[in-house]
Amino acid sequence: MTVLVTGATGNVGRNVLQQLLAEGVSVRATSRNPASLPSGVDGHAADLTDPGSFESALVGVDKVFLFPSPQGVHGFVAAAKAAGVRHVVVLSSSSVVGDDTSNPIARMHVTVEKAVEDSGIAWTFVRPGGFATNTLRWAPAIKDDGGVRLPYAQGNIASIHEADIAAVAVAALLNDGHEGKAYKLTGPESISQARQVALIGEAIGRPLWVEDLVGEEARAELMTWFGPYGTPEIVETMLGYLKSQVGQAAEVLTTVEEVTGRPARTFAEWAVDHKADFS
Ligand SMILES: NC(=O)c1ccc[n+]([C@@H]2O[C@H](COP(=O)([O-])OP(=O)(O)OC[C@H]3O[C@@H](n4cnc5c(N)ncnc54)[C@H](OP(=O)(O)O)[C@@H]3O)[C@@H](O)[C@H]2O)c1
């Protein structure tokens, strides 16, 4: 069996690739710029917005880990089907759960899920909530200033380790019984963003300060976090979410353990795994 990992240089895709290699699976890996793939990996340059670029990468592929790009997804699944792909495991988002059509992130993921579902190829949707890697945005401030300014620092979240998202995807790729399933995932604990900063401080052996931002200051900070992707719609969605989480426990699910057989990694473990990013 050969598995194609798209987005193979990304936070999740890189872990999917490593975990499949550790299982001895034949893998092919794509991204637009695959230069940073591990040596020895069968890597191809291919752009999901240009499905024709996958012609050689799809030859002989049985299963696909799909990074979500709404642009080009219909062409990609048609090419995958023509190449004989039997199962597509989609990196999606918990934002699709519910009927919030005002959420632009949810709309984008629904487009991808629906295209895969409509293709007739067997599918599994992996729907994580907030990634722990989102806190990597704080690295420059932590390194340069010893602390971070945070929109609604007391807002609670249950961030998930990218290796756990990948482990669920790999379980779905390698084992029977995951076809037609959608897995909503969270990390194993609800903690505040301020507590996450403290745990990063413990991992790197330095106490860190936090400035709690609200209102317009919080909005402005989020716009700088999102940079060119920070449309007003996305910033307002995130701002509203963080504000609503102050004094509110984040939802914690046990899906990672149910699917993989091992508990989800804590944020403290994530911080230790990433201490070089903050040092
Ligand atoms: N961050 C969160 O809290 C969160 C929560 C739920 C869901 N999500 C979803 O998860 C995804 C982000 O995952 P991630 O953090 O693993 O991503 P990432 O680290 O940004 O990596 C993206 C990967 O996809 C490749 N890629 C990007 N655009 C591509 C294109 N047009 N064609 C081919 N390859 C492309 C990139 O490589 P190249 O640049 O070389 O192409 C890279 O390998 C997003 O769709 C997001 O909505 C995120």
The ligand as a Gaussian input file, in Angstrom:
#p B3LYP/6-31G(d) Opt

LIG

0 1
 N       -4.410000      26.256000      13.670000
 C       -5.524000      25.758000      14.203000
 O       -5.867000      25.979000      15.380000
 C       -6.392000      24.870000      13.346000
 C       -7.511000      24.231000      13.923000
 C       -8.294000      23.395000      13.124000
 C       -7.986000      23.233000      11.780000
 N       -6.897000      23.899000      11.270000
 C       -6.593000      23.745000       9.855000
 O       -5.361000      23.069000       9.716000
 C       -4.707000      23.571000       8.554000
 C       -3.280000      23.980000       8.937000
 O       -2.542000      22.819000       9.237000
 P       -0.991000      22.908000       9.571000
 O       -0.785000      23.813000      10.743000
 O       -0.451000      21.529000       9.618000
 O       -0.491000      23.653000       8.273000
 P        0.905000      24.348000       7.962000
 O        1.903000      24.050000       9.055000
 O        0.630000      25.751000       7.591000
 O        1.391000      23.530000       6.688000
 C        0.724000      23.614000       5.465000
 C        1.246000      22.507000       4.571000
 O        0.509000      22.439000       3.383000
 C        1.329000      22.810000       2.276000
 N        0.509000      23.627000       1.409000
 C       -0.078000      24.803000       1.708000
 N       -0.769000      25.250000       0.652000
 C       -0.619000      24.326000      -0.332000
 C       -1.073000      24.219000      -1.680000
 N       -1.826000      25.162000      -2.258000
 N       -0.718000      23.134000      -2.392000
 C        0.062000      22.174000      -1.855000
 N        0.520000      22.219000      -0.594000
 C        0.189000      23.289000       0.148000
 C        2.528000      23.542000       2.902000
 O        3.711000      23.399000       2.150000
 P        4.110000      24.410000       0.965000
 O        3.998000      25.796000       1.513000
 O        5.521000      23.971000       0.600000
 O        3.148000      24.116000      -0.130000
 C        2.690000      22.728000       4.177000
 O        3.316000      21.488000       3.915000
 C       -5.543000      24.721000       8.019000
 O       -6.359000      24.253000       6.972000
 C       -6.399000      25.096000       9.193000
 O       -7.639000      25.666000       8.839000
 C       -6.096000      24.686000      12.018000

